[in-house]
Amino acid sequence: MNSTNSLADKPVAVVGSGNFGTAIANLIAQNRRVLLYTRSEESAQKINATHQNKGLVLHENIKAESDLAIIARECDVIFPIIPSAYFRSVIKQLSPYLHPYHVLIHGTKGLDIQLPKGATIEETPKLNRKQVKTMSEVIREETSVVRVGCLAGPNLSKELMAQHPAATVIASPFNEVIDIGTKLLRNDYFQVYGNNDLTGVELAGVLKNVIAIAAGALSGLGYGDNAKGLLISRGVVEMIYVGRALGGNTKAFLGVAGVGDLVTTCNSSLSRNYQVGYQLAQGKTLSEILAATTEVAEGINTVRTAKKCADFYKVKAPITNALYRVLFEKLTVKQALQYLMRYPLNVDIDFLDDPVGA
């Protein structure tokens, strides 16, 4: 594929018409024509007739499409932005139409868990790296696509739609993928950075959701900036330890996709993960919270996965452990905070001198 000709002549696809997928489609549409995939023909027709999606006004360069075969045939560059629980199944549906010349840059901040037949995540006490897949690994396992990347950063959908200043990271081992993603997304209010540590950037985007839930819980309890600052600083350390155990590089967690995304989601009521924590602190159960929303808070599943990985690799993850007990073992948020304040940590920053992390 000649990337220059492809970018100039062909539309770009966004697979996933949720709030974030729609926001990314609107960004790309400022530079190229976009096909926005939605699952039903009825939904596609409605979007094309109104030029809106769930109340969000679409750029004139966007057209909705419900046929994955058309998506793959018309577009060389595809952005899958699908909740992690459905990511593998959608990629499997798309796979027969993909070729090695396609470029896939995903925007999903979640993990895919592979367990033996008949096993459940609830009954699995620990998880190792062979059982935990990033979304780029899912793409490589299920398709013939070679050039894979991801986008991650402080990218709240509502602010992107309002064209507030923001930035993201395009991560890929292929500089060509970074270049393509940058040309498609960058504009006067949206900056794009590149990073070759694909795994590290993916894991940074995933693990910060855990800390975002905890930040929401602190706010729900009525605590202020001192507590939030403590949480964010310790959260970065915990993300790095768990992330390195899963194959990421420390540097990825200290940039826009790590600290940048973490600070944003820990301080914004627009974050779905923040809202989960806030409502837990207000006394709602997880079942009640999930029943009241149509959007996915990836951090809930990430808490469970990260906790089981931390246990396997013997990594210190007190925030993750406390949240796991709140979400799945009926510990109250106040009890979790008491546990964290008593946790024996005497060193502030130790990951810079420790090549392994423990």
C-alpha positions, 0 to 999 in steps of 0.5 A: 500500500502506498500510504500517501495515495491511500490517505489522499484517495480513500476514506478512513474507517472508525469501527465503533460508534460510541461516544469516543468512536464518534469523537475520533471520527469527527477529528479524522473528518477534518482531514479525510472522509470517514466511514463510521461503522455501526452494527445495524443498517437501521442505525446507519440510515438514521445517522446518515439522515440526521447527521447525528449520533446519540445527539452528537453532531457529526462532521459533514465528511462522516458517513455511517456504514453497517457492512464490515466488508465495505469498511475493509474494501473502501478503507486501508486505515481502520480505527477499531474503538470497541469495548474490550469485552466485544473487541475480539468478536468484532475483530473476528467478524472483520478479519475475513475482509482484512489484508496485510496492507491494512493499518489498524490503530485501536483506541480501546483501553481494556484487556482481553482475557483468555482462559481454559475452556470452562474456566471463569475469571471469578474462579481464576485466582491469578493471571499471567501474561500469556492469559492477558492480551492487549488489543494490539495482540488480539488484532495480530492473533485474529487477522493478517494485519501487520502494521498495528498501533493504538491511540491513548491519552487524555481524550474525554469525548465531550471535550473533543467534540467541543474542540477543546485543546487536547493531545493523544499518543499514537504508539506503534513499533512502525514509524509509518503507523505513527506518521499515518495516525498523526496526519489523520488526527492532528489539527489546530487544537489536537496535538499528536505524539509518537511512541514506539512502545506499543505495549507500554502505551496500551497498558498505561491507558488501561491501568490508569482507569483503576486509579480513576475509580479510586479518585472518584471514590475520594471525591464521593467521600468529600475529600479534597486535593491533598488526598487526590494528590497522594492518590495520583502520585502513588497511583503512578507508582502502582501503574508502573509496577503492574505495567512493567510486570506485564511488559511495558516500559517505565517511560510510557507511564510518565508521558501523555498516555500515562500521567497525562491521561491519569491526571485528566481522568482523576479530576474529571466528572466526565470520566466514566471510571471516575463516576463509578468510584464516586457513586460507590462512595455515595453508597450505590452498589456496583449492580446499581451503577451498571444498570444505570449506564449504557457506556462502558467503564473499562476500569471495573474489569481492569481492577479484577485483571490487574489484581490477579496479575499483581498476585501472580507476579508478586507486585505491590498494588495496594490501590488495586487490591483495595478497589477489588475488595470494594467492587467484588467483596463488599468492602466499603469505600471508607474501609478501603481508605483506612486499609490504604492509609495503614499500608506500610510504604516507607519509600516515595519513589523507588521504581527509577532505581529498581530495574525489576519492580517489586 
